Amino acid sequence: MIRSITAVFAVFIGTMLAAEDMRLAVTTSFDNSGLADILIPEIKADTGLNVQLLVVGTGQALRLGAAGDVDAVLVHSRSAEDAFLANGHGTHRREIMYNDFVLIGPSGLGVVATITEAMSALATIKAPFISRGDDSGTHKAELRLWEAANLNTTEFGNWYRAVGAGMGAALNAASAMDAYVISDRASWLNFGNKGNLTIAFSGDPALFNQYAYLPVNPDKGENVRYSSALRLEDWLTSDRAKALINGYRIDGQPLFVFNATP
């Protein structure tokens, strides 16, 4: 009898120790891709971590981290990540995976060799364009592309519309208006309401899209679960994560490429 009680107690203690909540702020593009639905259950099964996602744009994710309201962030804007670390909000940056941005639209743009030429062509013909307008990693990337083409969005007319929303909402708006939009490839592949839209331009090295994991500095408050963030980092950089990330496909097309280093 005593042995049975001891066994039950041991199982109970093991369960209590294994089940651990942590908060991870992620981009809407990561969530829209569907990869989170694949990874989160496997993370819990392998580590016992119950990862609670806060799905926001990169800018908001980093602000949550700076306030100590999450334990780690998974985002995709290198300059913003570097500033986050420089200001002491995070302890380090770990690259996890990448894909690319693509220009989505109702048709091709004719003969354009670079994304800079494509953006210039859009502005020249004043093609309807949907911007995330939400300080997300995708929005920041879009603004960099306009800047590289020597164009200023504040000078654009009504053909340029900022929706201030996530990737799914921006794609829906573009589909409804037959407009152009910058999207990460994963969100586009997982998007169901494509309508007349297609990939109008892709393949330029300037469209490279790296995702990185940044644990929040534990000095941000006693509620920051730094040890949990490090456990999750170990899993995200493991061979198990590599197999799941590289194996996630839609219609035979990979959505992400794992590139974490040991």
Secondary structure per residue as TSV (DSSP state, phi and psi in degrees):
chain	resnum	aa	ss	phi	psi
A	1	M	-	360.0	-45.3
A	2	I	H	-63.5	-39.5
A	3	R	H	-62.4	-40.3
A	4	S	H	-64.7	-44.4
A	5	I	H	-61.9	-41.4
A	6	T	H	-62.8	-40.7
A	7	A	H	-64.1	-44.1
A	8	V	H	-62.2	-43.1
A	9	F	H	-62.6	-40.5
A	10	A	H	-63.4	-41.6
A	11	V	H	-63.3	-42.3
A	12	F	H	-62.1	-45.7
A	13	I	H	-64.8	-41.1
A	14	G	H	-61.2	-40.8
A	15	T	H	-65.4	-42.7
A	16	M	H	-62.3	-39.7
A	17	L	H	-72.2	-34.3
A	18	A	H	-75.0	-36.4
A	19	A	-	-81.6	113.8
A	20	E	E	-142.8	124.5
A	21	D	E	-82.9	144.8
A	22	M	E	-147.3	155.3
A	23	R	E	-110.2	125.5
A	24	L	E	-124.9	119.4
A	25	A	E	-86.6	124.8
A	26	V	E	-127.6	160.2
A	27	T	E	-75.2	154.7
A	28	T	H	-64.4	-29.2
A	29	S	H	-67.1	-38.1
A	30	F	H	-64.3	-42.6
A	31	D	H	-69.3	-43.5
A	32	N	H	-63.3	-23.5
A	33	S	T	-69.1	-22.5
A	34	G	T	90.0	-7.2
A	35	L	H	-65.7	-33.3
A	36	A	H	-58.6	-37.0
A	37	D	H	-65.4	-25.5
A	38	I	H	-82.4	-44.8
A	39	L	H	-78.2	-43.1
A	40	I	H	-57.5	-47.1
A	41	P	H	-62.6	-35.3
A	42	E	H	-71.6	-36.0
A	43	I	H	-60.5	-45.5
A	44	K	H	-64.6	-41.5
A	45	A	H	-65.4	-38.2
A	46	D	H	-84.8	-32.6
A	47	T	H	-118.8	-17.4
A	48	G	-	83.1	-1.5
A	49	L	E	-78.1	127.5
A	50	N	E	-97.1	92.7
A	51	V	E	-81.3	117.0
A	52	Q	E	-96.8	115.2
A	53	L	E	-87.0	135.5
A	54	L	E	-110.9	107.9
A	55	V	E	-93.4	110.0
A	56	V	E	-146.9	177.5
A	57	G	-	-74.1	165.3
A	58	T	H	-56.9	-43.8
A	59	G	H	-58.8	-46.3
A	60	Q	H	-68.3	-37.3
A	61	A	H	-59.7	-43.5
A	62	L	H	-69.7	-33.0
A	63	R	H	-67.8	-37.9
A	64	L	H	-62.5	-40.5
A	65	G	H	-65.1	-42.7
A	66	A	H	-62.4	-30.1
A	67	A	T	-86.0	-5.1
A	68	G	T	74.6	21.6
A	69	D	-	-88.2	-7.7
A	70	V	S	-135.9	168.8
A	71	D	S	-96.0	-23.2
A	72	A	E	-162.0	165.1
A	73	V	E	-130.8	149.6
A	74	L	E	-126.2	107.0
A	75	V	E	-137.6	-179.8
A	76	H	-	-147.9	65.5
A	77	S	-	-152.2	98.0
A	78	R	H	-56.8	-45.7
A	79	S	H	-62.8	-40.3
A	80	A	H	-68.9	-35.8
A	81	E	H	-66.4	-42.2
A	82	D	H	-62.9	-39.4
A	83	A	H	-66.4	-39.0
A	84	F	H	-58.0	-45.2
A	85	L	H	-71.6	-41.0
A	86	A	H	-61.6	-30.6
A	87	N	T	-87.5	5.1
A	88	G	T	79.7	14.0
A	89	H	S	-80.5	-25.6
A	90	G	B	-128.1	162.0
A	91	T	S	-92.0	-31.7
A	92	H	-	-168.7	171.5
A	93	R	-	-123.9	133.2
A	94	R	E	-128.5	118.1
A	95	E	E	-71.6	137.7
A	96	I	E	-115.5	-49.9
A	97	M	E	-161.9	168.6
A	98	Y	E	-145.8	161.4
A	99	N	E	-145.5	-143.5
A	100	D	E	-145.1	160.6
A	101	F	E	-85.1	151.7
A	102	V	E	-134.5	149.3
A	103	L	E	-91.8	116.6
A	104	I	E	-99.2	141.3
A	105	G	E	-167.7	178.0
A	106	P	S	-74.3	-16.9
A	107	S	S	-165.0	175.6
A	108	G	-	-71.2	168.7
A	109	L	-	-107.2	18.4
A	110	G	S	80.8	-151.0
A	111	V	S	-90.3	103.0
A	112	V	-	-129.9	136.5
A	113	A	S	-96.2	-22.2
A	114	T	S	-136.9	163.9
A	115	I	H	-67.8	-28.7
A	116	T	H	-63.2	-43.2
A	117	E	H	-65.1	-37.2
A	118	A	H	-65.0	-43.0
A	119	M	H	-67.3	-38.8
A	120	S	H	-63.1	-40.0
A	121	A	H	-64.1	-39.8
A	122	L	H	-60.9	-44.2
A	123	A	H	-68.1	-35.5
A	124	T	H	-64.3	-43.6
A	125	I	H	-92.1	-0.6
A	126	K	T	53.1	49.0
A	127	A	-	-69.7	138.7
A	128	P	-	-53.3	129.3
A	129	F	E	-136.0	132.6
A	130	I	E	-103.3	126.1
A	131	S	E	-107.1	141.7
A	132	R	-	-57.6	-45.7
A	133	G	-	60.0	30.9
A	134	D	S	-126.9	15.9
A	135	D	S	63.1	25.2
A	136	S	-	-82.7	172.4
A	137	G	H	-61.7	-38.5
A	138	T	H	-66.8	-41.5
A	139	H	H	-63.2	-42.8
A	140	K	H	-62.5	-40.5
A	141	A	H	-64.1	-42.3
A	142	E	H	-59.3	-45.2
A	143	L	H	-63.1	-36.7
A	144	R	H	-63.8	-35.8
A	145	L	H	-68.8	-40.9
A	146	W	H	-63.4	-42.7
A	147	E	H	-63.0	-39.7
A	148	A	H	-64.0	-25.7
A	149	A	T	-90.8	9.5
A	150	N	T	60.3	41.0
A	151	L	-	-123.1	144.8
A	152	N	-	-118.0	117.3
A	153	T	G	-63.5	-23.2
A	154	T	G	-68.6	-14.6
A	155	E	G	-99.3	1.0
A	156	F	-	-78.0	158.1
A	157	G	-	-92.3	-158.9
A	158	N	T	-69.1	-10.2
A	159	W	T	-69.1	-19.2
A	160	Y	E	-104.7	117.9
A	161	R	E	-127.5	124.0
A	162	A	E	-95.2	127.0
A	163	V	-	-96.7	-14.9
A	164	G	-	59.8	42.8
A	165	A	S	-147.0	178.6
A	166	G	-	-73.6	180.0
A	167	M	H	-64.0	-42.1
A	168	G	H	-61.6	-43.8
A	169	A	H	-65.7	-38.8
A	170	A	H	-66.0	-41.0
A	171	L	H	-66.1	-39.9
A	172	N	H	-61.6	-42.1
A	173	A	H	-64.0	-42.2
A	174	A	H	-64.2	-39.3
A	175	S	H	-64.6	-41.4
A	176	A	H	-68.0	-31.4
A	177	M	H	-104.3	2.8
A	178	D	T	50.8	50.8
A	179	A	-	-111.8	166.8
A	180	Y	E	-89.1	155.8
A	181	V	E	-161.1	146.9
A	182	I	E	-89.7	128.5
A	183	S	E	-133.7	153.6
A	184	D	E	-74.2	149.0
A	185	R	H	-62.3	-37.4
A	186	A	H	-62.1	-45.7
A	187	S	H	-63.5	-38.7
A	188	W	H	-64.4	-45.3
A	189	L	H	-63.7	-32.7
A	190	N	T	-89.5	-0.8
A	191	F	-	-83.1	130.1
A	192	G	S	-93.9	-20.6
A	193	N	-	-101.3	55.7
A	194	K	-	-70.2	-29.9
A	195	G	T	57.8	-127.2
A	196	N	T	-90.6	5.6
A	197	L	-	-80.9	152.3
A	198	T	E	-150.8	175.9
A	199	I	E	-77.8	111.9
A	200	A	E	-84.5	-29.2
A	201	F	E	-158.3	142.1
A	202	S	-	-160.3	173.0
A	203	G	-	97.0	-7.5
A	204	D	-	-76.3	135.6
A	205	P	G	-55.7	-24.8
A	206	A	G	-66.6	-12.3
A	207	L	G	-96.3	7.4
A	208	F	E	-58.0	139.0
A	209	N	E	-134.5	97.3
A	210	Q	E	-93.5	133.9
A	211	Y	E	-103.9	135.6
A	212	A	E	-132.6	152.8
A	213	Y	E	-110.3	128.1
A	214	L	E	-128.7	110.2
A	215	P	E	-68.0	141.5
A	216	V	B	-77.4	141.6
A	217	N	-	-60.4	124.5
A	218	P	G	-62.8	-17.2
A	219	D	G	-67.6	-10.3
A	220	K	G	-71.0	-12.7
A	221	G	-	154.2	159.0
A	222	E	T	-69.6	-14.3
A	223	N	T	-82.8	-8.7
A	224	V	-	-75.5	120.3
A	225	R	-	-92.4	80.7
A	226	Y	H	-68.1	-40.2
A	227	S	H	-63.4	-36.2
A	228	S	H	-66.9	-40.1
A	229	A	H	-61.6	-38.4
A	230	L	H	-70.7	-35.5
A	231	R	H	-63.2	-42.5
A	232	L	H	-65.1	-39.3
A	233	E	H	-59.9	-43.3
A	234	D	H	-58.4	-40.5
A	235	W	H	-70.8	-43.3
A	236	L	H	-64.8	-20.5
A	237	T	T	-105.2	12.9
A	238	S	S	-90.2	168.2
A	239	D	H	-64.4	-31.2
A	240	R	H	-62.1	-47.4
A	241	A	H	-64.2	-40.5
A	242	K	H	-57.3	-45.6
A	243	A	H	-64.1	-41.3
A	244	L	H	-70.7	-42.2
A	245	I	H	-67.8	-48.2
A	246	N	H	-69.8	-25.4
A	247	G	H	-85.8	-8.4
A	248	Y	-	-79.3	115.6
A	249	R	E	-136.5	153.9
A	250	I	E	-127.9	124.0
A	251	D	T	53.8	37.8
A	252	G	T	79.9	-1.7
A	253	Q	E	-101.5	130.0
A	254	P	E	-69.2	143.2
A	255	L	S	-97.6	-28.6
A	256	F	-	-141.4	157.7
A	257	V	E	-122.3	122.1
A	258	F	E	-69.4	132.4
A	259	N	-	-142.8	25.5
A	260	A	-	-68.7	141.8
A	261	T	-	-102.4	153.4
A	262	P	-	-58.3	360.0
